[in-house]
Amino acid sequence: MNRRTFWGFTIPSVGVMLVLMVFPLVTTIWFSLHRLKIDDIDNPTWLGLENYRELLSDEQFWAAFRFTLIFVLVTVPVHMIFGLGVALLLDKVTRGRAIYMAALLLPFIVTPVVGTVIYKDLFERGGLLAWLYEVIRDTPFVVTKGNVKWLIIIQQVWHVMPFSLITFFAGLQTLPTERSEAAAIDGANYWRNLWHVVLPHLRVLLLFVALISIMDAYRVYDSVFVFAGDRFTEAHTLQVYNVEQVLDPNIGRLGKGYAIAVLNIVGIFVVLIPFLWKSYKDQIAERH
């Protein structure tokens, strides 16, 4: 390939990256260094790192960060384990598989806001689960500061589990039966076959689902806002906290919101480093 052809292919993609990624990132960092009020957006005031110092000394920010971290660390592995388990079960089903698959995909098809409203109604006064709880425990169910976080986490697992299910199920359809048959001949039981044959075959998909799920869980907003609202600020994630700082008429700090966005980018990058390093090592190993 000559140099002219190379630049002909490269320049358009680099230009798109600059417009859609680099420019917004630089703009976000620049505005995060200013006091920028939502009702006076045309008159930014230079603050330097003051927005970051204010954030790092805000207990609400750290509370949102802690819950976001717990949210990611719990929901991602749990929904992946459930998704893999259900995919393995569906792989053994021959009759009615399409019906089961359609039913299991329903939570993922429904938009997060609608799904959260339906889920929330189950625990309201007169809701099915609230009624069952009252029948069994002889006391009404009440959403409190102690259980609201776990209710949000359970809802997230219920909502995103079909994503890992359909991904792993698709991967299982590409697994050659000869491998499992050879393992069985060698005396491998179900669990050894799962560990040494199935999971290595799904390794790339496991990494893919983990990466996508971590990014989605880290930036979750709508389901948490619908369930927690302004009543349970302890269950706010970083995205909910960010929107609150920007849109609250008593705060309206766009500059502070940009600073939160920058810290979110750094946080996501730090969380993804182990997975990206693992992917890089696997690619190097495959080339050799």
N, C-alpha and C positions, 0 to 999 in steps of 0.2 A: 504494500500500500504506500503510495507516495504521500508526501507531506500535505499537499493540497487536498487530497481526498480525506486524509486523517482529520484535518481541521474542519473540513466540510461536515463530517459526521460529529465531531466533538463540540464545536461552537454552539449549535442549537441546544444540545442537552445541558451544557454548562450555563448557557443563558437562562434556560428555564429554571435551573437550580438556583441561580443567583436571584432571580425574580421571586420565586416561590419559597425559598428557604433562607438564603443568606441575608437578603435585604430585610425581611420581617424580623429575623433574629437580631440583627444590628440595631434596627429601630426599637425593638423591645428593650434591649440593653440601654440604649440612649435615653428612652423615656423613663426607665426605672431609676435614673439618676436625677430626676426632676420631681418637684411638687407639681402635680397636674390634677386639678380639680375637675370633676365631671361637669360642673356648671360654669367653668371658666377655662375651657380647653385650649383657648388661643393664647394663654399667658402662662407658659410653664416657668417655674423657678428652679434654678440649679440648686441641688442639695448634695450632690456627691453620693456618698454611701449612706446617707441618713435613713433612707427608706429601708435599707437592709439592716441597719442597726436597730431600727424601730421594730422590724419584724422579728429579729432574733431575740428581742427582749419582751415580746408579746406572748403571754401564756396561752392565749387562744390559738395562736399560730402553732405552738408546740403541741397543744392538745389535738389540733387537726392533723398535724404531722404524725403523731403517735397512732391515731386511729387509722389514718391512711396506710401506715406501715403494717399495722395488724390486719387491716382489710386485705392488703395484697398478700401477705404471708399466709393467711388462712384460706382465702377464697381460691387462689390459683392452684395450689396442690390438691385441695379437696375436690374441686370440680373436675380436675384432670383425672384423679383417681376414680371418681364416680363415672366419668365419661368413658374411661378405658374399660371399667367393669361392665357397663351396659353394652358397650361395643362388642366385647367378648361374648356376652350372652346373645346378642342379636346375630352374631356370626354363626351361632349354632342353630338359629331358628330358620326354618325353611318355609313354613306356612304362615301367612299373615304378616310377614316381615314388613311390608309396605305400610300396613295399618299401624303397627307398633312404632315404626319410624316416624310417621306423620304425627302421631300423638306425642312422641317424645320431643319432636322439634317445635311443637307449638309454643313453649315458653320463649324460645329464641326468636320466633317469628313476630310475636307480639312486641310492640314498641316498649321500651323500658318504663316510660311514664304510665302507660295503660297497665302493664303488668304489675307495677308497684302499687297502683291504686287498687287493683283487684286483690293483691296480696295483703295490703293494709286493711281492706275491708273485712278480711277473715278474722282479724284480731279486734275489730271494733265491737262495740256493744251490739249484740244480735248477729255477729258474724259466726260462721260455722265453727271455726277453731276456738273462738272465745266461748261459744255455747258448750262445746265438748269439754273444755277445760272446767267450766263451771259445773257441769254434770259430774265430772270425775272428782274434782277437788272440793266441790261445794263452796266455791268462792269465786267471785267474778275475776276474769283476767284483766289486768291493767298493764298497759305499756308504760314502763318506768325507765329511769336513767340506767338501771342495772341490766335490763334486757333489750333495750332498743338497739344497741350495737349488734348483738347477736342475731336479732330479727333481720336487720339490714344485711348482715353477712349471709344468712340462710337464703334470703331472697336473691342475692347476687349469685350464689351457687346454683340455685334453681333456674335462674335466667340464662346463665352462660354455659351450663353443663352440656346442652345440646351441641354447642360449637365443637367442644372436644370430642363428643360422641361421634358426630358425623365425620370428623377428620380422622379419628382413629379407625372407625369402621371402614372408611375408604382405603386406609392403609392396609387393613387386614385382608381386603379383597385381592391385594397384590402379593400376599405372602404365598410362595410356592408350597403346595401340600407335601412335596417331597421332603422338605426340611423337617417338618413335624413328624412325618412317617419315619424318617431316618433316626430322629431323636427317640421315638418310641421303640424302635428296634434295638437301640443302644441301651434301653432300660430307663429312659428319662420319664419321670412322672409329669403330671400336669404342671406343677409349679416350676420344675426345672425347665420344662419346655417353654413356659412363659418367660422365664428369666433369661435363658440362653438363646432362644430362637425368636420369640415374638417381639420382646422389647428391643433387642438390637435391630430388628427389621424396622421398627417404628421410631428409631432414634431421631431421625431428622424431623419427623412429625411431632415428636415430643418436644423438641427444641423450638419448633415453629409455634406450637400452641402455647408454650410457656412464654415466649417473647411477646406474642400478641396479647395474651391474657394479662401479663404484667403491665403493659402499657395501658390497656383498657381499664384495669382495676385502679391504677395509680391516678388516672384522670377522671374517675367516675364522678358524676354530678347529679344527674336527673333523678335516679332512684333514691339516692340519699336525701336530696332536698325534699322530694315528695313525702318520704316516710318521716324524716326528722323535723323538717321545717324549721321554724324559729323556736319551737318548743324544747327540742333537745339539741342544744348547741354542742354538747359533749360528743355527739355522734356526727359532727360535721367533718367532712374530708377537706383536703387542701383546696379543691376546686370550689366547694361550697363557701369556704372561708374567703376565697379570693373574690367571688362574685359579691359576697356580702360587703367586703371592704370597698368595692368599686361602686355598687349601686345604692348602698345605704345613704339616704339623704343627709344624715348627720356625719357621714364620713366622706363618701364620694371621692376617694383617693385613687385616681387612675395610675399615678406614678407608683404607688404602693402595690397596686394590682400587677403592674408590669414587673415589679421586683419579685413578687410571688411567682409569676410565670417563669422568670429566669431561674429561680430556685427550683421550680418544678422540673425544668429541663435538666438542670444539674442532677437532681435526685433520680430522675428516670435513667439518665446516662449511667450513674453510679450503680443502680440496681441491675442494669442490663450488662454491665461489664463482664461478670462471670459467664453469662450465656454467650455473649459475643466472642469471648476468648475460647470457650469450648467449641463453638462453631468454627472458628479459625483453625484450631488444632485439628479438628476432624477433616477439614478440607486439605490441610497440609499432609495429613496421614494418607488420605485417599490418593493424592498425587504421587506419593511414593509407593 
